[in-house]
Amino acid sequence: MTSRMHTPHTTCPSCHEEVFLDELVGGRCPLCGYSLDEDEGACSDYEETIERSDLGWMIFQFYVFKRFCSEGANPLQVMQILSRYEELTQCNPADAEKMQFTLEVPMSRWERLLPKKCAKCGRLFFSGGKATISGDISSPEHVKSYTCPSC
C-alpha cells in the first residue's frame, strides 16, 4: 500500500479542503467545483457542466427505468433498451419514436391463479408460462401478454 503523502496536492481556496491534483475534474475542485487553474485568477461560480439536453435525457432515462423496473423487468434489459433508443435518436429520430420493445416480467400471485390465453397458440393455461410486456417506447401504454409453457 502506498501513501499519498508525496502526491501533488493543494488546498482549495473555496471549500478549504485538501485536493489532490490527480482528482481534479476539468481543472476544478471535485467537492465544490471551484476552478483551480492559475490563469483565471478571479473567483468564478460553479458553471453547469451538464447541458440541458443531457439533463433532460437523464431524467427521461430515470423515469423509463423506474417504470419498467416497477413492472418487474430485468434492469439490464431496460438499460439495453434505453441505449438502443439513444442510438436511434442520434441516427434517425423518426425511427426512434416508433421503437418497439418486449420485456419479460414476473407474474403476480393473482395472475398465476387466473386462466391465461397464450399469445402464440391461443390455448388456455393455468400454471407456468411467461408474462411479457411489449409496446412502443413513445406510448404510455403497454400490452401484457402470456405465453404457455409448451410454446
C-alpha positions as CSV (number, residue, x, y, z in Angstrom):
1,M,0.0,0.0,0.0
2,T,1.4,3.4,-1.0
3,S,0.9,6.6,0.8
4,R,-0.5,9.7,-0.9
5,M,1.9,12.0,1.1
6,H,4.1,12.5,-1.9
7,T,1.3,13.0,-4.4
8,P,0.9,16.7,-5.6
9,H,-1.9,18.3,-3.7
10,T,-3.2,21.7,-2.8
11,T,-5.9,23.4,-0.7
12,C,-9.0,24.6,-2.4
13,P,-9.5,28.3,-1.7
14,S,-13.2,28.0,-1.8
15,C,-14.0,25.0,0.4
16,H,-10.6,24.9,2.2
17,E,-10.3,21.1,1.7
18,E,-7.1,19.3,0.7
19,V,-7.5,18.3,-3.0
20,F,-5.1,16.0,-4.9
21,L,-4.2,17.3,-8.4
22,D,-4.9,13.9,-10.0
23,E,-8.5,14.1,-8.7
24,L,-9.4,17.4,-10.3
25,V,-12.3,17.4,-12.7
26,G,-11.5,19.6,-15.7
27,G,-9.3,21.8,-13.6
28,R,-12.0,22.2,-10.9
29,C,-12.3,21.0,-7.3
30,P,-14.3,17.8,-7.2
31,L,-16.0,18.9,-4.0
32,C,-17.2,22.4,-4.7
33,G,-16.5,23.0,-8.4
34,Y,-14.2,26.0,-7.9
35,S,-11.7,26.5,-10.7
36,L,-8.1,25.8,-9.6
37,D,-6.5,27.0,-12.8
38,E,-3.9,29.7,-12.2
39,D,-4.7,31.6,-15.4
40,E,-8.3,32.6,-14.3
41,G,-7.3,34.3,-11.1
42,A,-10.8,35.7,-10.4
43,C,-13.3,33.9,-8.4
44,S,-15.9,32.2,-10.6
45,D,-19.1,30.5,-9.7
46,Y,-19.5,26.8,-10.5
47,E,-20.7,26.5,-14.1
48,E,-23.2,23.9,-15.0
49,T,-21.2,21.0,-16.7
50,I,-24.4,19.2,-17.7
51,E,-26.1,20.6,-20.7
52,R,-29.9,21.0,-20.6
53,S,-30.4,18.3,-23.2
54,D,-28.2,15.9,-21.2
55,L,-30.1,16.7,-18.1
56,G,-33.4,16.0,-19.9
57,W,-32.1,12.8,-21.2
58,M,-31.0,11.7,-17.7
59,I,-34.5,12.5,-16.4
60,F,-36.1,10.6,-19.2
61,Q,-33.9,7.5,-18.6
62,F,-34.7,7.6,-14.9
63,Y,-38.5,7.6,-15.4
64,V,-38.4,4.9,-18.1
65,F,-36.1,2.8,-16.0
66,K,-38.3,3.3,-12.9
67,R,-41.5,2.5,-14.9
68,F,-40.2,-0.8,-16.3
69,C,-38.4,-1.9,-13.1
70,S,-41.7,-1.3,-11.1
71,E,-43.3,-3.8,-13.5
72,G,-40.6,-6.3,-12.6
73,A,-38.4,-6.1,-15.7
74,N,-34.7,-7.0,-15.6
75,P,-32.7,-3.8,-15.1
76,L,-30.1,-4.9,-17.6
77,Q,-32.7,-5.4,-20.3
78,V,-34.1,-2.0,-19.5
79,M,-30.7,-0.3,-19.9
80,Q,-30.2,-2.1,-23.2
81,I,-33.5,-0.7,-24.5
82,L,-32.5,2.8,-23.3
83,S,-29.1,2.6,-25.0
84,R,-30.7,1.3,-28.2
85,Y,-33.2,4.2,-28.1
86,E,-30.4,6.7,-27.6
87,E,-28.5,5.3,-30.6
88,L,-31.7,5.5,-32.7
89,T,-32.3,9.1,-31.7
90,Q,-28.8,10.1,-32.8
91,C,-29.1,8.3,-36.1
92,N,-32.7,8.8,-37.1
93,P,-35.2,10.4,-34.7
94,A,-38.2,9.4,-36.7
95,D,-37.4,5.7,-36.2
96,A,-36.8,6.2,-32.5
97,E,-40.3,7.4,-31.8
98,K,-41.7,4.1,-33.2
99,M,-39.1,1.8,-31.4
100,Q,-40.8,-1.4,-30.2
101,F,-39.8,-3.2,-27.0
102,T,-40.6,-6.5,-25.4
103,L,-39.6,-7.3,-21.8
104,E,-40.2,-10.5,-19.8
105,V,-41.8,-9.7,-16.4
106,P,-42.8,-11.9,-13.4
107,M,-46.5,-12.7,-12.9
108,S,-48.2,-11.6,-9.7
109,R,-49.8,-14.1,-7.4
110,W,-53.2,-13.2,-8.8
111,E,-52.1,-13.7,-12.4
112,R,-50.7,-17.1,-11.5
113,L,-54.1,-18.2,-10.3
114,L,-56.2,-16.9,-13.2
115,P,-56.6,-18.7,-16.5
116,K,-54.5,-17.1,-19.2
117,K,-54.6,-17.3,-23.0
118,C,-51.4,-18.0,-24.8
119,A,-50.4,-15.2,-27.3
120,K,-48.7,-17.7,-29.7
121,C,-51.0,-20.7,-29.9
122,G,-54.3,-19.4,-28.3
123,R,-54.6,-22.2,-25.7
124,L,-55.8,-21.5,-22.2
125,F,-53.5,-22.5,-19.4
126,F,-53.4,-22.1,-15.6
127,S,-49.9,-22.6,-14.4
128,G,-46.4,-22.0,-15.7
129,G,-45.7,-19.9,-18.7
130,K,-44.2,-16.4,-19.1
131,A,-45.6,-12.9,-19.0
132,T,-44.2,-10.2,-21.3
133,I,-44.9,-6.5,-21.7
134,S,-44.5,-5.0,-25.1
135,G,-45.2,-1.8,-26.9
136,D,-43.9,1.4,-28.4
137,I,-41.5,3.5,-26.3
138,S,-43.3,6.7,-27.2
139,S,-46.6,5.3,-26.0
140,P,-47.5,5.5,-22.3
141,E,-49.5,2.2,-22.6
142,H,-48.0,-1.3,-23.0
143,V,-49.6,-4.6,-23.7
144,K,-49.2,-7.5,-21.3
145,S,-49.3,-10.9,-22.9
146,Y,-48.8,-14.5,-21.7
147,T,-47.0,-17.5,-23.3
148,C,-47.9,-21.1,-22.3
149,P,-45.1,-23.4,-21.1
150,S,-45.3,-25.5,-24.3
151,C,-44.6,-22.6,-26.7
